[in-house]
Amino acid sequence: MADSLRSWLVQQNQDFIKAFSRADLKDWVLCVGNEAGDLDTLSCSIAFAYLSNFEKEKKERYIPIQLTPSSAFQLRAENMAALKDAMGIDSESSILQNDLICSDTLDFTKFTSFGAKYALLDHNEIISSIFGNKADVIAIIDHHEPANNNQLYPLAKPRIIQVPTGSCSALVTNYFAPTWENKQIPIGLADLLLSALIIDTANLKPISEGGKATETDLLAKAFLLPRSRFAQSIQSTDLSNIDHSNRSIDSDNLNKLYKYLSNLKSDVTRLNSTQLLQRDYKQYEINDWKFGLSTIPIGLNEWVKDKESNDWKKLLNSINEYGVSKNLDAVGMITNLKLKKNILISSNQSRHVKELLLLIRNHDMLPLFKNLENLSDEDPIQQQLNLSNLSLNDHQNEIDTFTYSNNVNVKIWNIGNTHATRKQVAPILINLVNNLGPKPL
């Protein structure tokens, strides 16, 4: 094994590309994260691939595969910061992107026919539109609700789908801990997993306190921290400037790391509307229906004001055009806004505001709206999300004009359950779309 994470990764990629050019991938396992491409997915795909090569009974070679195009890496500054630190380099992002197999590096649709097998990280259903219906999934580690009633890939080993768990990186860490414990593993790998762990769990805030961290996450933290350079003091906002000579463990270091990465993650001032939609996006295909769901780290009012000159028609056009580019029947997004402390709110009001916007491009999908309207308090959907219609009286004429002229339909809701994320919203929408039956020809 190479003595650094990056040198190993570069060598694996070179060998894989040579095998691809020969149309012979029968000895390769592709470690695929989900298409949202967040830090958890990135870290898990790299870690699973690297650590699998230590298991003697495995004869295949493992390589991380990113469903994110290399051109989109700039949209996640937190990924680039954590990755540069893990690789131990101070270089431009384009060099890092070239170290990874991205969706625009090779033709992913050829992998299965060339004999590749797959390990799924941070999701539990292969994207058949990319990898085909005959893709051989031999391993799964995930923390999302299982697809297809948990019936997929019963022979996968490992097959770990654990809900709730705050971060998939915790599951990967704990699975490989026995292998890792007695091996010389690059510090950068622990750094990468720990970075993903604290971002996904809001700095390891326990579920009992309204956070996402479980005992599984805390166990992973206890394993990773003494093996990482984050045990030392973080003296600046540049992660590469950590003093590696000091190995003392200080809980303040995680707080500093979390604040740094979370600030990078939430700063989307440089992104336009299309990039915002692309940055944290997942696509779903059910009975030939296709819809996408983006997570946006700002509220709708802030979005339309900062990105579209306070013009709702421009915002809706950006959303609709994104749907056209992906050939979607519907485009959805979950927005997140944290009210500043100087804004006065009532005692029963949350400073965390979430919204759900759905733009339906195919009229055959309109029953979806009906199933989300006028929900009773006893309805399971309402109990999970606590939806209420969002009134935009000042802009309703703009919205109506756009929807009429573009033959689309738009609905917007407040999500009263501010802890709800795409993990909760997506399964609800998937079930509702599935209930529509096969898409009409």
C-alpha angles and dihedrals in degrees: 000000000000117000094234133045094234097049090051091049094049092049093048091050093050092050092045094051089051090051090048091052087056090049088236116124099142091117095050133091114198113214103210126189124195123284095251086076098208124162092267092055093044094048095045095050092051095043095047091050095047097044095043089065089067094060105097097204090061112087097177125091118240128215133176115240123196121210087200116095113240089241090063097055090091089064091071108054091174090060092051093048094049093043095049090051093048091050092047095231138123103208144120118289093245090068091053091048089055089056090064134066101239131182091263095046098076138359101273092191089072097056097088095046088050090058103259122156125209142228113195117214125186091001134054108211126067116236099244094190087066106028100027134238093282097059111140108227109194101168139028133184114171145142100205128099108281117256124234095018090302092291099122124109099355092176096055113125116229097025104176118162107162121177123213103032121133098219134018087215088069091057092048091048095050093045092054097036094102090052094043097047096075100031134087101247122176112261088228091070091057089047091053095048093044091051090053091045096056094043093050093047099040091249094323096299106174123243088238088065096046095271133112105245117115131186087268090059093047091049090053091049091053090053098044103042100069089045094053136076088235086083085081129070117282102221100180143014089262106088091203091066096068115134102243094189093072111074097174116131114234123174090214089070093068090049091053092047092047093050092048096049096039091051089053091047095051096043104094097150092119095053127092124217095270091050090049090054092046097044098076106013136147128184128209131198119195124166089342091307113127125201135159132211123201128190112219120194095212135058125260095251092051091045096052092043098048101034106029106032090254090296112137092192089060091049094049090046090055090050093046093047089052088054090050091051090053095039090236129171089209138010121209136181138184113211125202127202129175112200114228118249092246091063111094116230135173121262092255095046123099123227087218113081124188129186135188120209122185123187112190116203097175114062091208086071095058094103084074089074093051090055090055097046129089095004117182120232088250094055111112091227092054092047090054100041109015094216125196129175113262112227117217100172095157091056103030094104090055091049093047092048092052096046092048096048093044098040094235135121128227133193128176128195137181112235105221093191098076091188091063115109135171087285088069100032099047097057089050092052092043090054093047092049091047089054089059088071124218116348111258114250 
